[in-house]
Amino acid sequence: MPQTYDGPVERVVVLALDGVYPFELGIPQRVFGSAEGRYEVLTCTVDGQPVRSDSDFSITVEHGPEVLRTADTVVIPPFAVSNIVAGLPDAVAEALKAIGPGTRIVSICTGAFVLAAAGMLAGRRATTHWCLAGLFRQMYPDVDLDADVLFVDEDNLLTSAGAASGVDVCLHLVRKDHGSELANRVARTCVVPPWREGGQAQYIEQPVPGPTATSTAATRHWALERLGEPLTLAGLADHARMSLRTFARRFSDEVGMSPGRWLIQQRVERARQLLESSDLPVDQIAGEVGFATGTSLRQHLHAAIGVSPQAYRRTFHASRRP
């Protein structure tokens, strides 16, 4: 059972704009609200009044823009594409002024248009839903838009793509704030994947196997239980009872990346968990997760998150977190 949390609680304020998408509006509460008391989630509108959703109902909130002044993190969920305009409506611009310096700001999908219109993304890397990339670049050419990723973390400004990537970016923040173990528990509570790398592609051409196709899911589960062992493409294909070519194609269709890249991601993720939760030497952790040497682990970890194992452990080891 998780221990009772008595450390500092971060306030997350969700700003619901006209035409808000109900599914994405609920993501911050669902994810942060499952983080065992680490976060308080409040929802507001620009004037405290009910706001229309993009569905056939309106949403009543408890707060107005004044709570933005108290936020540690602000989340701007997406809203109807028809509401995208070149400039910010006066009420939205006024509400954004209430956000204090240094506040972490997160957008989901079309929420990036609000941040760009406010000038927050000028000269920065960002993302939004891939199907809106052309419009975004036309409206905001000063933003370095990367429409091929799930989310972008640029210090205190985070932008994410559509729908499920909102879950990914919120889990990323839980992981960043409190480590992999809590993020994984939150993911299990929400019944979602515990980690999808921000640089993963937004979409794949054939995301679901055909009705008669055999899935690679059982082989992926089998591999996760054997990360410390040598795992080859041939071995994975043999376990799935497929030819090499069929397995590689079906794996990419289902996961959105090659088996080799997926294995590296899973090994890096497991290494992060061990760095947080154990005092094992780096070389031993490398062997536990399937990297040939500590040097290989260092290279892959740095490529994934930009830090060394020692630096990661200093920041995220369980004994150093509240």
C-alpha positions as a LaTeX table, in Angstrom:
\begin{tabular}{lrrr}
\hline
Residue & $x$ (\AA) & $y$ (\AA) & $z$ (\AA) \\
\hline
Met1 & 0.00 & 0.00 & 0.00 \\
Pro2 & 1.31 & 3.54 & $-0.77$ \\
Gln3 & 2.51 & 5.51 & 2.21 \\
Thr4 & 0.63 & 8.58 & 3.40 \\
Tyr5 & 2.10 & 11.69 & 1.81 \\
Asp6 & 2.75 & 14.68 & 4.06 \\
Gly7 & 5.06 & 16.77 & 1.84 \\
Pro8 & 4.33 & 19.94 & $-0.13$ \\
Val9 & 1.29 & 19.79 & $-2.40$ \\
Glu10 & 1.50 & 21.35 & $-5.85$ \\
Arg11 & $-1.51$ & 23.23 & $-7.15$ \\
Val12 & $-2.51$ & 22.46 & $-10.74$ \\
Val13 & $-5.02$ & 24.87 & $-12.27$ \\
Val14 & $-6.84$ & 23.82 & $-15.44$ \\
Leu15 & $-8.11$ & 26.68 & $-17.61$ \\
Ala16 & $-11.25$ & 25.63 & $-19.52$ \\
Leu17 & $-11.81$ & 27.79 & $-22.59$ \\
Asp18 & $-14.89$ & 28.14 & $-24.78$ \\
Gly19 & $-15.40$ & 24.96 & $-26.82$ \\
Val20 & $-13.26$ & 22.84 & $-24.48$ \\
Tyr21 & $-12.97$ & 19.12 & $-25.21$ \\
Pro22 & $-14.46$ & 17.28 & $-22.19$ \\
Phe23 & $-12.17$ & 14.24 & $-22.43$ \\
Glu24 & $-8.95$ & 16.27 & $-22.30$ \\
Leu25 & $-10.40$ & 18.62 & $-19.67$ \\
Gly26 & $-10.60$ & 15.67 & $-17.30$ \\
Ile27 & $-7.08$ & 14.36 & $-17.90$ \\
Pro28 & $-5.23$ & 16.53 & $-15.31$ \\
Gln29 & $-7.61$ & 15.55 & $-12.52$ \\
Arg30 & $-7.48$ & 11.90 & $-13.52$ \\
Val31 & $-3.67$ & 11.75 & $-13.61$ \\
Phe32 & $-2.57$ & 14.26 & $-10.97$ \\
Gly33 & $-5.53$ & 13.35 & $-8.79$ \\
Ser34 & $-4.25$ & 9.77 & $-8.70$ \\
Ala35 & $-0.80$ & 10.81 & $-7.44$ \\
Glu36 & $-1.51$ & 9.95 & $-3.79$ \\
Gly37 & $-2.00$ & 13.49 & $-2.52$ \\
Arg38 & 0.95 & 15.19 & $-4.24$ \\
Tyr39 & $-1.26$ & 17.55 & $-6.25$ \\
Glu40 & $-4.39$ & 19.62 & $-5.83$ \\
Val41 & $-6.30$ & 20.16 & $-9.10$ \\
Leu42 & $-8.64$ & 23.13 & $-9.58$ \\
Thr43 & $-10.60$ & 24.04 & $-12.72$ \\
Cys44 & $-11.40$ & 27.59 & $-13.75$ \\
Thr45 & $-12.70$ & 29.65 & $-16.66$ \\
Val46 & $-11.71$ & 33.14 & $-17.75$ \\
Asp47 & $-14.66$ & 34.66 & $-15.89$ \\
Gly48 & $-15.82$ & 31.98 & $-13.47$ \\
Gln49 & $-18.93$ & 31.36 & $-15.54$ \\
Pro50 & $-19.97$ & 28.07 & $-17.19$ \\
Val51 & $-18.20$ & 27.33 & $-20.44$ \\
Arg52 & $-19.51$ & 25.57 & $-23.52$ \\
Ser53 & $-17.85$ & 22.31 & $-24.45$ \\
Asp54 & $-17.47$ & 21.10 & $-28.02$ \\
Ser55 & $-20.23$ & 18.57 & $-27.22$ \\
Asp56 & $-23.90$ & 19.16 & $-26.52$ \\
Phe57 & $-23.45$ & 20.39 & $-22.95$ \\
Ser58 & $-21.86$ & 23.18 & $-20.93$ \\
Ile59 & $-19.52$ & 22.80 & $-17.98$ \\
Thr60 & $-19.88$ & 24.61 & $-14.66$ \\
Val61 & $-16.69$ & 25.27 & $-12.71$ \\
Glu62 & $-16.01$ & 26.38 & $-9.15$ \\
His63 & $-13.37$ & 29.01 & $-9.86$ \\
Gly64 & $-12.57$ & 32.11 & $-11.85$ \\
Pro65 & $-9.22$ & 33.34 & $-13.17$ \\
Glu66 & $-8.06$ & 34.46 & $-9.73$ \\
Val67 & $-6.90$ & 30.91 & $-8.91$ \\
Leu68 & $-4.37$ & 31.17 & $-11.75$ \\
Arg69 & $-2.35$ & 33.47 & $-9.48$ \\
Thr70 & $-1.94$ & 30.61 & $-7.00$ \\
Ala71 & $-0.97$ & 27.92 & $-9.52$ \\
Asp72 & 2.29 & 26.01 & $-9.56$ \\
Thr73 & 1.25 & 24.44 & $-12.87$ \\
Val74 & $-1.35$ & 25.65 & $-15.37$ \\
Val75 & $-2.87$ & 23.28 & $-17.92$ \\
Ile76 & $-4.69$ & 24.54 & $-21.02$ \\
Pro77 & $-6.77$ & 21.72 & $-22.52$ \\
Pro78 & $-7.80$ & 21.80 & $-26.19$ \\
Phe79 & $-10.87$ & 23.54 & $-27.54$ \\
Ala80 & $-12.86$ & 23.47 & $-30.77$ \\
Val81 & $-10.78$ & 24.19 & $-33.87$ \\
Ser82 & $-13.46$ & 26.61 & $-35.03$ \\
Asn83 & $-12.54$ & 28.83 & $-32.06$ \\
Ile84 & $-8.91$ & 29.26 & $-33.14$ \\
Val85 & $-8.22$ & 32.89 & $-33.96$ \\
Ala86 & $-5.04$ & 34.78 & $-34.75$ \\
Gly87 & $-5.18$ & 36.94 & $-31.65$ \\
Leu88 & $-6.20$ & 36.19 & $-28.10$ \\
Pro89 & $-9.73$ & 37.18 & $-27.04$ \\
Asp90 & $-9.47$ & 39.94 & $-24.46$ \\
Ala91 & $-10.83$ & 37.78 & $-21.64$ \\
Val92 & $-8.29$ & 35.03 & $-22.33$ \\
Ala93 & $-5.41$ & 37.49 & $-22.55$ \\
Glu94 & $-6.46$ & 39.05 & $-19.25$ \\
Ala95 & $-6.70$ & 35.65 & $-17.57$ \\
Leu96 & $-3.23$ & 34.66 & $-18.73$ \\
Lys97 & $-1.80$ & 37.80 & $-17.13$ \\
Ala98 & $-2.73$ & 36.31 & $-13.76$ \\
Ile99 & $-0.21$ & 33.49 & $-14.20$ \\
Gly100 & 2.84 & 34.26 & $-12.09$ \\
Pro101 & 6.46 & 34.23 & $-13.32$ \\
Gly102 & 8.04 & 30.80 & $-13.21$ \\
Thr103 & 4.73 & 28.96 & $-13.26$ \\
Arg104 & 4.88 & 25.74 & $-15.26$ \\
Ile105 & 2.48 & 25.87 & $-18.20$ \\
Val106 & 1.20 & 22.86 & $-20.15$ \\
Ser107 & $-0.91$ & 22.80 & $-23.30$ \\
Ile108 & $-2.76$ & 19.86 & $-24.82$ \\
Cys109 & $-3.50$ & 19.81 & $-28.56$ \\
Thr110 & $-5.03$ & 23.15 & $-29.65$ \\
Gly111 & $-4.03$ & 24.68 & $-26.32$ \\
Ala112 & $-0.68$ & 25.37 & $-28.01$ \\
Phe113 & $-2.40$ & 27.98 & $-30.20$ \\
Val114 & $-3.20$ & 29.97 & $-27.04$ \\
Leu115 & 0.40 & 29.87 & $-25.84$ \\
Ala116 & 1.66 & 30.86 & $-29.28$ \\
Ala117 & $-0.84$ & 33.72 & $-29.58$ \\
Ala118 & 0.34 & 34.96 & $-26.19$ \\
Gly119 & 3.94 & 35.02 & $-27.45$ \\
Met120 & 5.07 & 32.34 & $-25.00$ \\
Leu121 & 6.37 & 29.95 & $-27.68$ \\
Ala122 & 8.31 & 32.40 & $-29.86$ \\
Gly123 & 11.69 & 30.90 & $-30.69$ \\
Arg124 & 10.88 & 27.73 & $-28.78$ \\
Arg125 & 10.29 & 24.15 & $-29.83$ \\
Ala126 & 6.66 & 23.02 & $-29.43$ \\
Thr127 & 4.09 & 20.59 & $-30.74$ \\
Thr128 & 0.35 & 20.30 & $-31.37$ \\
His129 & $-1.95$ & 17.83 & $-33.09$ \\
Trp130 & $-0.34$ & 16.69 & $-36.35$ \\
Cys131 & $-3.38$ & 17.54 & $-38.49$ \\
Leu132 & $-3.17$ & 21.20 & $-37.39$ \\
Ala133 & 0.54 & 21.58 & $-38.11$ \\
Gly134 & 0.03 & 23.46 & $-41.38$ \\
Leu135 & $-2.33$ & 25.98 & $-39.83$ \\
Phe136 & $-0.06$ & 26.42 & $-36.80$ \\
Arg137 & 3.02 & 27.09 & $-38.92$ \\
Gln138 & 1.10 & 29.55 & $-41.05$ \\
Met139 & $-0.12$ & 31.47 & $-38.01$ \\
Tyr140 & 3.03 & 31.25 & $-35.89$ \\
Pro141 & 6.14 & 30.90 & $-38.09$ \\
Asp142 & 8.33 & 32.05 & $-35.20$ \\
Val143 & 7.66 & 28.79 & $-33.31$ \\
Asp144 & 9.85 & 25.74 & $-33.94$ \\
Leu145 & 6.97 & 23.31 & $-34.41$ \\
Asp146 & 7.67 & 19.58 & $-34.26$ \\
Ala147 & 4.43 & 17.85 & $-35.22$ \\
Asp148 & 5.96 & 14.36 & $-35.15$ \\
Val149 & 6.20 & 13.93 & $-31.37$ \\
Leu150 & 3.85 & 13.27 & $-28.47$ \\
Phe151 & 5.03 & 16.15 & $-26.31$ \\
Val152 & 7.83 & 18.69 & $-25.92$ \\
Asp153 & 9.31 & 19.71 & $-22.57$ \\
Glu154 & 10.98 & 23.12 & $-22.81$ \\
Asp155 & 11.79 & 23.92 & $-19.19$ \\
Asn156 & 8.62 & 25.43 & $-17.73$ \\
Leu157 & 6.64 & 25.27 & $-21.00$ \\
Leu158 & 5.29 & 21.91 & $-22.16$ \\
Thr159 & 3.18 & 21.30 & $-25.24$ \\
Ser160 & 1.54 & 18.03 & $-26.22$ \\
Ala161 & $-0.35$ & 16.60 & $-29.15$ \\
Gly162 & $-3.93$ & 15.37 & $-29.18$ \\
Ala163 & $-6.01$ & 13.33 & $-26.74$ \\
Ala164 & $-3.90$ & 10.52 & $-25.20$ \\
Ser165 & $-0.70$ & 12.56 & $-25.38$ \\
Gly166 & $-2.28$ & 14.74 & $-22.67$ \\
Val167 & $-2.08$ & 11.68 & $-20.43$ \\
Asp168 & 1.53 & 11.16 & $-21.49$ \\
Val169 & 2.63 & 14.70 & $-20.64$ \\
Cys170 & 0.88 & 14.65 & $-17.26$ \\
Leu171 & 2.51 & 11.32 & $-16.39$ \\
His172 & 5.81 & 12.79 & $-17.55$ \\
Leu173 & 5.39 & 15.59 & $-15.01$ \\
Val174 & 4.55 & 13.15 & $-12.21$ \\
Arg175 & 7.67 & 11.20 & $-13.12$ \\
Lys176 & 9.74 & 14.38 & $-13.29$ \\
Asp177 & 8.42 & 15.64 & $-9.94$ \\
His178 & 8.27 & 12.40 & $-7.95$ \\
Gly179 & 10.00 & 9.62 & $-9.87$ \\
Ser180 & 9.16 & 6.51 & $-11.85$ \\
Glu181 & 7.67 & 4.43 & $-9.04$ \\
Leu182 & 4.87 & 6.88 & $-8.33$ \\
Ala183 & 4.30 & 7.57 & $-12.05$ \\
Asn184 & 3.96 & 3.84 & $-12.65$ \\
Arg185 & 1.45 & 3.48 & $-9.82$ \\
Val186 & $-0.56$ & 6.38 & $-11.25$ \\
Ala187 & $-0.47$ & 4.76 & $-14.69$ \\
Arg188 & $-1.71$ & 1.47 & $-13.27$ \\
Thr189 & $-4.53$ & 3.28 & $-11.47$ \\
Cys190 & $-5.53$ & 4.99 & $-14.71$ \\
Val191 & $-4.97$ & 1.78 & $-16.73$ \\
Val192 & $-2.68$ & 3.50 & $-19.25$ \\
Pro193 & 0.88 & 2.81 & $-20.46$ \\
Pro194 & 3.34 & 3.99 & $-17.79$ \\
Trp195 & 5.68 & 5.67 & $-20.23$ \\
Arg196 & 5.64 & 6.73 & $-23.85$ \\
Glu197 & 8.71 & 8.72 & $-24.80$ \\
Gly198 & 7.91 & 12.31 & $-25.76$ \\
Gly199 & 9.77 & 11.86 & $-29.03$ \\
Gln200 & 7.61 & 8.93 & $-30.08$ \\
Ala201 & 5.61 & 9.47 & $-33.26$ \\
Gln202 & 2.12 & 10.93 & $-32.85$ \\
Tyr203 & 0.50 & 8.39 & $-35.13$ \\
Ile204 & 1.26 & 5.31 & $-37.19$ \\
Glu205 & $-0.25$ & 4.21 & $-40.46$ \\
Gln206 & $-1.65$ & 0.89 & $-39.20$ \\
Pro207 & $-2.17$ & 1.26 & $-35.44$ \\
Val208 & $-4.36$ & $-1.86$ & $-35.08$ \\
Pro209 & $-3.61$ & $-5.29$ & $-36.55$ \\
Gly210 & $-6.17$ & $-6.77$ & $-38.90$ \\
Pro211 & $-8.89$ & $-9.01$ & $-37.46$ \\
Thr212 & $-7.02$ & $-12.17$ & $-38.44$ \\
Ala213 & $-3.54$ & $-10.89$ & $-37.51$ \\
Thr214 & $-1.59$ & $-12.23$ & $-34.56$ \\
Ser215 & $-0.58$ & $-9.56$ & $-32.04$ \\
Thr216 & 2.95 & $-9.09$ & $-30.71$ \\
Ala217 & 1.61 & $-8.18$ & $-27.26$ \\
Ala218 & 2.39 & $-11.56$ & $-25.68$ \\
Thr219 & 5.96 & $-11.40$ & $-26.97$ \\
Arg220 & 6.39 & $-7.86$ & $-25.64$ \\
His221 & 5.23 & $-9.03$ & $-22.20$ \\
Trp222 & 7.61 & $-12.00$ & $-22.44$ \\
Ala223 & 10.50 & $-9.70$ & $-23.35$ \\
Leu224 & 9.79 & $-7.30$ & $-20.46$ \\
Glu225 & 10.28 & $-10.19$ & $-18.03$ \\
Arg226 & 13.68 & $-10.96$ & $-19.60$ \\
Leu227 & 15.28 & $-7.56$ & $-20.20$ \\
Gly228 & 18.50 & $-8.70$ & $-18.57$ \\
Glu229 & 18.90 & $-11.50$ & $-21.12$ \\
Pro230 & 20.21 & $-11.20$ & $-24.68$ \\
Leu231 & 17.12 & $-10.55$ & $-26.80$ \\
Thr232 & 17.44 & $-10.68$ & $-30.54$ \\
Leu233 & 14.97 & $-9.93$ & $-33.29$ \\
Ala234 & 15.17 & $-13.57$ & $-34.32$ \\
Gly235 & 14.40 & $-14.70$ & $-30.78$ \\
Leu236 & 11.43 & $-12.35$ & $-30.50$ \\
Ala237 & 10.08 & $-13.45$ & $-33.87$ \\
Asp238 & 10.51 & $-17.09$ & $-32.90$ \\
His239 & 8.58 & $-16.54$ & $-29.66$ \\
Ala240 & 5.78 & $-14.87$ & $-31.64$ \\
Arg241 & 5.89 & $-17.71$ & $-34.20$ \\
Met242 & 6.32 & $-15.29$ & $-37.07$ \\
Ser243 & 8.91 & $-14.76$ & $-39.75$ \\
Leu244 & 11.43 & $-12.00$ & $-39.10$ \\
Arg245 & 9.86 & $-9.76$ & $-41.72$ \\
Thr246 & 6.29 & $-10.31$ & $-40.53$ \\
Phe247 & 7.20 & $-9.79$ & $-36.88$ \\
Ala248 & 9.14 & $-6.58$ & $-37.54$ \\
Arg249 & 6.32 & $-5.16$ & $-39.65$ \\
Arg250 & 3.56 & $-6.13$ & $-37.22$ \\
Phe251 & 5.54 & $-4.89$ & $-34.23$ \\
Ser252 & 6.04 & $-1.50$ & $-35.89$ \\
Asp253 & 2.34 & $-1.35$ & $-36.81$ \\
Glu254 & 1.29 & $-1.96$ & $-33.22$ \\
Val255 & 3.93 & $-0.02$ & $-31.29$ \\
Gly256 & 5.01 & 2.69 & $-33.71$ \\
Met257 & 8.72 & 1.86 & $-33.60$ \\
Ser258 & 11.12 & $-0.97$ & $-34.34$ \\
Pro259 & 11.64 & $-3.84$ & $-31.87$ \\
Gly260 & 15.23 & $-2.69$ & $-31.31$ \\
Arg261 & 14.26 & 0.85 & $-30.39$ \\
Trp262 & 11.45 & $-0.42$ & $-28.16$ \\
Leu263 & 13.86 & $-2.70$ & $-26.28$ \\
Ile264 & 16.26 & 0.17 & $-25.67$ \\
Gln265 & 13.40 & 2.31 & $-24.31$ \\
Gln266 & 12.26 & $-0.44$ & $-21.95$ \\
Arg267 & 15.81 & $-1.05$ & $-20.73$ \\
Val268 & 16.36 & 2.65 & $-20.12$ \\
Glu269 & 13.06 & 2.83 & $-18.23$ \\
Arg270 & 13.98 & $-0.14$ & $-16.05$ \\
Ala271 & 17.41 & 1.38 & $-15.40$ \\
Arg272 & 15.74 & 4.60 & $-14.27$ \\
Gln273 & 13.60 & 2.67 & $-11.82$ \\
Leu274 & 16.66 & 0.93 & $-10.36$ \\
Leu275 & 18.60 & 4.18 & $-10.12$ \\
Glu276 & 15.70 & 5.66 & $-8.15$ \\
Ser277 & 14.93 & 2.73 & $-5.90$ \\
Ser278 & 18.27 & 0.98 & $-5.30$ \\
Asp279 & 21.92 & 1.65 & $-4.50$ \\
Leu280 & 23.23 & $-0.84$ & $-7.06$ \\
Pro281 & 26.37 & 0.25 & $-8.94$ \\
Val282 & 25.78 & 1.55 & $-12.44$ \\
Asp283 & 27.61 & $-1.39$ & $-14.06$ \\
Gln284 & 25.41 & $-3.85$ & $-12.17$ \\
Ile285 & 22.26 & $-2.00$ & $-13.19$ \\
Ala286 & 23.46 & $-2.14$ & $-16.79$ \\
Gly287 & 23.69 & $-5.92$ & $-16.56$ \\
Glu288 & 20.30 & $-6.20$ & $-14.83$ \\
Val289 & 18.53 & $-4.39$ & $-17.66$ \\
Gly290 & 20.40 & $-5.93$ & $-20.58$ \\
Phe291 & 23.04 & $-3.38$ & $-21.54$ \\
Ala292 & 26.44 & $-4.92$ & $-22.18$ \\
Thr293 & 28.38 & $-2.36$ & $-20.14$ \\
Gly294 & 27.92 & 0.61 & $-17.88$ \\
Thr295 & 29.20 & 2.76 & $-20.71$ \\
Ser296 & 26.37 & 1.55 & $-22.93$ \\
Leu297 & 23.84 & 2.42 & $-20.23$ \\
Arg298 & 25.37 & 5.87 & $-19.80$ \\
Gln299 & 25.15 & 6.53 & $-23.54$ \\
His300 & 21.54 & 5.39 & $-23.87$ \\
Leu301 & 20.38 & 7.21 & $-20.73$ \\
His302 & 22.04 & 10.43 & $-21.87$ \\
Ala303 & 20.46 & 10.08 & $-25.32$ \\
Ala304 & 17.02 & 9.57 & $-23.73$ \\
Ile305 & 16.98 & 12.22 & $-21.00$ \\
Gly306 & 20.24 & 14.15 & $-21.33$ \\
Val307 & 21.86 & 13.25 & $-17.99$ \\
Ser308 & 24.29 & 10.67 & $-16.61$ \\
Pro309 & 23.17 & 7.83 & $-14.30$ \\
Gln310 & 24.89 & 9.52 & $-11.35$ \\
Ala311 & 23.14 & 12.83 & $-12.00$ \\
Tyr312 & 19.80 & 11.08 & $-12.39$ \\
Arg313 & 20.28 & 9.19 & $-9.14$ \\
Arg314 & 21.26 & 12.34 & $-7.25$ \\
Thr315 & 18.04 & 14.00 & $-8.37$ \\
Phe316 & 15.53 & 11.16 & $-8.19$ \\
His317 & 16.74 & 8.61 & $-5.64$ \\
Ala318 & 13.89 & 7.76 & $-3.26$ \\
Ser319 & 15.89 & 8.84 & $-0.20$ \\
Arg320 & 16.23 & 12.35 & $-1.69$ \\
Arg321 & 12.56 & 12.95 & $-2.47$ \\
Pro322 & 9.99 & 14.18 & 0.04 \\
\hline
\end{tabular}
